[in-house]
Amino acid sequence: MRLAGPFAIGLAASGSLFGCAAEKPAADMAFNPSYNGIETILLDGDLVNFRVAMTGARDDKDVAAYAACAAAQYALIRGFGFARHVRTNVAIKGGVWRGDAVYTISASLPRGVKTIDAEVTVRDCGAQGIPTV
């Protein structure tokens, strides 16, 4: 399994908290996000823009994870197995977090360190309750 980028960082950070409930910060216990939609825009061939919106995010990592889930599912829908993170911009206004992320999708593992295995990522997203495309 190869995960990198903001989604993997979020998984690693959340994974370290599962062992001891008494050590969990209060903010994590109250985490109750609302995922408000994904917009997918094909930019050029294998380059795709994902715009996501949510409320209840704890920080930028939650928004980036939502975009990574969208990218992974999109890659599978298009018959590809991998995606590579290019960039994610996050902004919050009026309590709504918005992410604007760009990924490349490919059939084989792309070069770079910010790659995700689409099938594994989609499965992890489902386990965490994060919707996909």
C-alpha positions as CSV (number, residue, x, y, z in Angstrom):
1,M,0.0,0.0,0.0
2,R,1.4,3.4,-0.9
3,L,-0.3,6.5,0.4
4,A,1.2,9.9,0.4
5,G,0.2,13.6,0.5
6,P,-2.4,15.2,2.7
7,F,-4.6,12.1,2.9
8,A,-1.9,9.9,4.1
9,I,-0.8,12.5,6.6
10,G,-4.4,12.7,7.9
11,L,-4.5,8.9,8.1
12,A,-1.2,8.7,10.0
13,A,-2.3,11.4,12.4
14,S,-5.7,9.9,13.1
15,G,-4.2,6.4,13.3
16,S,-2.0,7.4,16.2
17,L,-5.0,8.4,18.2
18,F,-7.0,5.2,18.0
19,G,-5.0,3.4,20.8
20,C,-5.9,5.5,23.8
21,A,-9.3,7.2,24.0
22,A,-8.3,9.1,27.1
23,E,-5.6,10.9,25.1
24,K,-7.9,12.1,22.4
25,P,-8.3,15.9,22.3
26,A,-11.9,17.1,22.9
27,A,-11.9,18.5,19.3
28,D,-11.5,15.0,17.9
29,M,-14.3,13.5,20.0
30,A,-16.7,16.3,18.7
31,F,-15.7,15.9,15.0
32,N,-19.0,15.8,13.1
33,P,-18.3,17.0,9.6
34,S,-20.9,17.7,6.9
35,Y,-19.6,17.0,3.4
36,N,-21.4,19.4,1.0
37,G,-20.4,18.3,-2.4
38,I,-17.7,17.6,-4.9
39,E,-17.2,19.4,-8.3
40,T,-15.0,17.6,-10.8
41,I,-13.4,19.5,-13.7
42,L,-11.2,17.7,-16.3
43,L,-8.4,20.2,-17.1
44,D,-6.4,18.3,-19.6
45,G,-6.2,14.6,-20.3
46,D,-5.0,13.2,-17.0
47,L,-5.1,16.4,-15.0
48,V,-8.3,16.9,-12.9
49,N,-9.5,19.7,-10.6
50,F,-11.6,18.7,-7.6
51,R,-13.5,21.4,-5.7
52,V,-15.0,20.3,-2.4
53,A,-17.0,22.0,0.3
54,M,-17.6,21.0,3.9
55,T,-18.5,22.3,7.3
56,G,-17.3,21.1,10.6
57,A,-13.7,20.5,9.5
58,R,-11.0,20.6,12.2
59,D,-8.4,22.0,9.8
60,D,-7.0,22.0,6.3
61,K,-6.2,18.3,6.5
62,D,-9.8,17.3,6.7
63,V,-10.6,19.3,3.6
64,A,-7.6,17.8,1.8
65,A,-8.6,14.3,2.8
66,Y,-12.1,14.9,1.3
67,A,-10.5,16.0,-2.0
68,A,-8.1,13.0,-2.0
69,C,-11.1,10.7,-1.6
70,A,-12.8,12.4,-4.6
71,A,-9.6,12.0,-6.6
72,A,-9.3,8.3,-5.8
73,Q,-12.9,7.5,-6.7
74,Y,-12.6,9.5,-9.9
75,A,-9.5,7.6,-10.9
76,L,-11.3,4.3,-10.4
77,I,-14.4,5.5,-12.3
78,R,-12.1,6.3,-15.3
79,G,-10.4,2.9,-15.1
80,F,-7.2,4.1,-13.5
81,G,-5.5,2.8,-10.3
82,F,-3.5,5.7,-9.1
83,A,-3.5,9.5,-8.6
84,R,-0.8,12.0,-7.8
85,H,-1.4,15.1,-5.8
86,V,-0.3,18.3,-7.5
87,R,-1.7,21.0,-5.2
88,T,-4.5,21.8,-2.7
89,N,-5.7,25.2,-1.7
90,V,-8.0,25.6,1.3
91,A,-10.1,28.5,2.4
92,I,-12.8,29.1,5.0
93,K,-15.6,31.6,4.8
94,G,-18.7,31.8,6.8
95,G,-18.0,28.4,8.4
96,V,-17.7,26.7,5.0
97,W,-14.4,25.1,4.2
98,R,-13.6,24.9,0.5
99,G,-10.8,22.9,-1.1
100,D,-9.5,23.4,-4.6
101,A,-7.3,20.4,-5.4
102,V,-5.5,19.2,-8.6
103,Y,-4.5,15.6,-9.2
104,T,-3.2,13.6,-12.1
105,I,-4.7,10.2,-12.6
106,S,-2.8,7.2,-14.2
107,A,-3.0,3.5,-14.8
108,S,0.4,2.9,-13.3
109,L,2.1,4.3,-10.2
110,P,3.2,7.8,-11.2
111,R,6.5,9.3,-10.3
112,G,6.6,11.5,-7.2
113,V,6.1,11.2,-3.5
114,K,2.5,12.4,-3.3
115,T,0.9,9.4,-4.9
116,I,-2.2,7.4,-3.8
117,D,-3.4,3.9,-4.6
118,A,-7.0,4.7,-5.6
119,E,-8.5,1.4,-4.5
120,V,-6.9,1.4,-1.1
121,T,-7.7,5.1,-0.6
122,V,-11.4,4.7,-1.5
123,R,-11.7,1.8,0.9
124,D,-10.0,3.9,3.7
125,C,-12.4,6.8,2.9
126,G,-15.4,4.6,3.3
127,A,-14.0,3.3,6.7
128,Q,-13.6,6.9,7.8
129,G,-17.1,8.0,6.6
130,I,-15.6,10.4,3.9
131,P,-17.8,10.4,0.7
132,T,-16.3,10.1,-2.7
133,V,-17.4,11.2,-6.2
